[in-house]
């Protein structure tokens, strides 16, 4: 079972990663409609959520480095998957938005 601190970090990864991915998708949709200021705002928001997610991940890594081993559960793996997917999605969103800007 997860301890409370780890569970908080894991939920931070899931929530912030999900929010980042959602904002990145909204950014793409805005760019598709030619709303580039909104697209840029949504990308900035996605980056802020990714930063929060990284802080959650860093707290877990710090614990591990200090010898407080984190038990790897399905929830832990799921949280890492959320973060990595969100990072990849945000990176691709930037490229897609740049393409929409060039087309416009």
Helices and strands as residue ranges (DSSP letters): H 4-32, H 36-65, H 74-103
